């Protein structure tokens, strides 16, 4: 009887010991997630700055200083170039096909709106895509498909793709920003998450996402002419 009671705390201790890194990392991710969502910002520059701080800087410092691991273990790498390139091409084509179907068979075409100044100036369009959208996608790709995906991947395998995509969706849900306007980013969290899982790098997901968004926005402008 004595030995039976001794096993219970050991089991609990074993559970928390085995999953300690996962639980602490998830707590850090949740802190960063909600801080990024609700920390006040007045304009685009402030939004980008706070997102860099909470979604890039803090997770990176946590990886280096607390976990004492390399950022490459969390997707910050360009490994498996040949295989990753093939996966990237396949996922890019598949994602573009999904956007084409959305444009032709849903309300996406009418409800996805780009500002007139983007439609009327090629240079402003490039600045918008390569600076504002580029920063936004890089930040989200690193946090969700690099940091978060890596946290859950070892424990949950492919289910980690759905977990990070679900948390990405929750970001827009909590900020009341779910619409056709944000649909491309939500879709990319799924296809990009899959690509990051297969390549073990968020960079391929990031490159794919920015390429697809530029193609999508350019095509939407073309259709509006």
C-alpha positions as CSV (number, residue, x, y, z in Angstrom):
1,X,0.0,0.0,0.0
2,X,2.9,2.3,0.9
3,X,4.5,1.8,-2.5
4,X,1.2,2.4,-4.3
5,X,0.9,5.9,-2.8
6,X,4.5,6.7,-3.6
7,X,3.9,6.1,-7.3
8,X,1.3,8.9,-7.7
9,X,3.6,11.9,-7.0
10,X,6.3,10.2,-9.1
11,X,3.9,9.9,-12.0
12,X,2.8,13.5,-11.7
13,X,6.4,14.6,-11.3
14,X,7.4,12.6,-14.4
15,X,4.6,14.2,-16.4
16,X,5.7,17.7,-15.6
17,X,9.3,16.9,-15.9
18,X,8.9,15.4,-19.4
19,X,6.6,18.2,-20.6
20,X,8.2,21.1,-18.6
21,X,9.8,22.7,-21.7
22,X,6.5,22.3,-23.7
23,X,4.4,23.9,-20.9
24,X,6.8,26.8,-20.2
25,X,7.3,27.5,-23.9
26,X,3.6,27.5,-24.4
27,X,3.2,29.9,-21.5
28,X,5.8,32.2,-23.1
29,X,4.0,31.9,-26.5
30,X,0.6,32.8,-24.9
31,X,2.1,35.8,-23.2
32,X,3.6,37.0,-26.5
33,X,0.4,36.2,-28.3
34,X,-1.9,38.3,-26.0
35,X,0.6,41.1,-25.6
36,X,0.9,41.5,-29.3
37,X,-2.9,41.3,-29.7
38,X,-3.9,43.9,-27.0
39,X,-0.8,46.2,-26.5
40,X,-2.0,49.6,-27.8
41,X,-0.6,50.9,-31.1
42,X,-1.7,54.0,-33.1
43,X,-0.4,53.4,-36.6
44,X,1.2,50.9,-38.9
45,X,4.8,51.6,-37.7
46,X,3.8,51.1,-34.1
47,X,1.9,47.8,-34.9
48,X,5.0,46.5,-36.7
49,X,7.3,47.6,-33.9
50,X,5.2,45.9,-31.2
51,X,4.9,42.7,-33.2
52,X,8.6,42.6,-33.7
53,X,9.1,43.0,-30.0
54,X,6.5,40.5,-28.8
55,X,6.6,37.9,-31.7
56,X,10.2,38.0,-32.8
57,X,12.5,39.4,-30.1
58,X,11.0,37.9,-27.0
59,X,10.7,34.3,-28.4
60,X,14.3,34.6,-29.8
61,X,15.7,35.7,-26.4
62,X,13.7,32.9,-24.7
63,X,15.2,30.3,-27.1
64,X,18.8,31.6,-26.7
65,X,18.8,32.5,-23.0
66,X,16.3,30.2,-21.3
67,X,16.3,27.1,-23.5
68,X,19.9,27.6,-24.5
69,X,19.2,26.4,-28.0
70,X,19.9,27.6,-31.5
71,X,17.4,29.5,-33.5
72,X,17.9,27.0,-36.3
73,X,16.1,24.4,-34.1
74,X,13.1,26.7,-34.3
75,X,12.9,27.0,-38.1
76,X,15.6,29.8,-38.5
77,X,17.5,27.9,-41.2
78,X,17.5,27.0,-44.9
79,X,18.2,23.3,-44.7
80,X,17.3,20.6,-47.3
81,X,17.4,23.0,-50.2
82,X,16.5,20.6,-53.0
83,X,13.7,18.8,-51.2
84,X,12.5,22.1,-49.7
85,X,12.4,23.7,-53.1
86,X,10.2,21.0,-54.5
87,X,7.8,21.2,-51.5
88,X,7.8,25.0,-51.9
89,X,6.8,24.9,-55.6
90,X,4.1,22.4,-54.9
91,X,2.6,24.2,-52.0
92,X,2.8,27.6,-53.9
93,X,0.9,26.2,-56.9
94,X,-1.7,24.6,-54.6
95,X,-2.2,27.9,-52.6
96,X,-2.5,29.9,-55.8
97,X,-5.1,27.5,-57.0
98,X,-7.1,27.9,-53.7
99,X,-7.0,31.7,-54.2
100,X,-8.2,31.4,-57.8
101,X,-11.1,29.3,-56.6
102,X,-11.9,31.8,-53.8
103,X,-11.9,34.6,-56.4
104,X,-14.3,32.8,-58.7
105,X,-16.6,31.0,-56.4
106,X,-16.9,33.1,-53.2
107,X,-17.5,36.7,-52.1
108,X,-13.8,37.2,-51.8
109,X,-13.5,39.1,-55.1
110,X,-15.9,41.8,-54.0
111,X,-15.0,41.9,-50.3
112,X,-11.2,41.9,-50.6
113,X,-10.4,45.6,-51.0
114,X,-7.2,47.3,-51.8
115,X,-6.8,51.0,-51.4
116,X,-7.0,53.2,-54.6
117,X,-3.5,54.5,-54.2
118,X,-2.2,51.0,-54.6
119,X,-4.2,50.5,-57.7
120,X,-3.0,53.8,-59.2
121,X,0.7,53.7,-58.4
122,X,3.0,50.8,-59.2
123,X,5.7,52.2,-56.9
124,X,3.4,52.7,-53.9
125,X,2.2,49.1,-54.6
126,X,5.8,47.8,-54.4
127,X,6.5,49.8,-51.2
128,X,3.3,48.5,-49.6
129,X,4.0,44.9,-50.5
130,X,7.7,44.8,-49.9
131,X,7.8,46.7,-46.7
132,X,4.4,46.7,-44.8
133,X,3.1,43.3,-46.0
134,X,6.6,41.8,-46.1
135,X,7.3,42.7,-42.4
136,X,3.9,41.5,-41.4
137,X,4.3,38.1,-43.1
138,X,7.8,37.6,-41.8
139,X,6.8,38.3,-38.2
140,X,3.8,36.0,-38.4
141,X,5.8,33.3,-40.2
142,X,8.5,33.2,-37.6
143,X,6.2,33.2,-34.5
144,X,3.6,30.8,-35.8
145,X,5.4,28.6,-38.3
146,X,8.8,28.8,-36.6
147,X,8.5,29.2,-32.9
148,X,5.0,27.8,-32.2
149,X,5.2,24.9,-34.7
150,X,8.6,23.8,-33.3
151,X,7.2,23.9,-29.8
152,X,4.4,21.5,-30.6
153,X,6.0,19.5,-33.4
154,X,8.0,17.1,-31.3
155,X,5.1,16.2,-29.0
156,X,2.1,16.3,-31.5
157,X,3.7,15.7,-34.9
158,X,1.5,16.9,-37.8
159,X,-1.2,18.1,-35.4
160,X,1.2,21.0,-34.7
161,X,0.2,22.4,-38.1
162,X,-3.4,22.7,-37.0
163,X,-2.5,24.0,-33.5
164,X,-0.4,26.9,-34.8
165,X,-3.0,27.7,-37.5
166,X,-5.8,27.6,-34.9
167,X,-3.9,30.1,-32.7
168,X,-3.3,32.3,-35.7
169,X,-7.0,32.3,-36.4
170,X,-7.6,33.1,-32.7
171,X,-5.4,36.2,-33.1
172,X,-7.9,37.6,-35.6
173,X,-10.8,36.4,-33.6
174,X,-9.7,38.1,-30.4
175,X,-9.0,41.3,-32.3
176,X,-12.4,41.1,-34.1
177,X,-10.6,41.1,-37.5
178,X,-12.0,38.0,-39.2
179,X,-13.2,38.9,-42.7
180,X,-12.4,38.2,-46.4
181,X,-9.7,40.9,-46.0
182,X,-7.8,38.6,-43.6
183,X,-8.8,35.3,-45.3
184,X,-5.5,35.1,-47.3
185,X,-3.4,35.3,-44.2
186,X,-5.5,32.7,-42.4
187,X,-5.3,30.3,-45.4
188,X,-1.6,30.9,-45.6
189,X,-1.3,29.9,-41.9
190,X,-2.5,26.4,-43.0
191,X,-0.5,25.9,-46.2
192,X,2.5,27.8,-44.9
193,X,2.3,25.7,-41.7
194,X,2.3,22.5,-43.8
195,X,5.3,23.8,-45.8
196,X,7.3,24.8,-42.6
197,X,6.5,21.3,-41.1
198,X,7.9,19.5,-44.2
199,X,11.0,21.7,-44.7
200,X,11.7,22.3,-41.0
201,X,12.2,26.0,-41.8
202,X,9.8,28.9,-41.6
203,X,11.8,30.8,-44.3
204,X,10.3,28.7,-47.1
205,X,6.8,29.4,-45.8
206,X,7.7,33.1,-45.5
207,X,9.0,33.2,-49.1
208,X,6.0,31.3,-50.4
209,X,3.6,33.6,-48.5
210,X,5.0,36.9,-49.7
211,X,5.2,35.7,-53.3
212,X,1.6,34.5,-53.2
213,X,0.3,37.6,-51.6
214,X,2.0,39.8,-54.2
215,X,0.6,37.7,-57.0
216,X,-2.9,37.8,-55.4
217,X,-2.9,41.6,-54.9
218,X,-1.6,42.3,-58.4
219,X,-4.3,40.0,-59.9
220,X,-7.0,41.7,-57.8
221,X,-5.9,45.1,-59.1
222,X,-5.8,43.7,-62.7
223,X,-9.4,42.4,-62.3
224,X,-10.5,45.8,-61.0
225,X,-9.3,47.7,-64.1
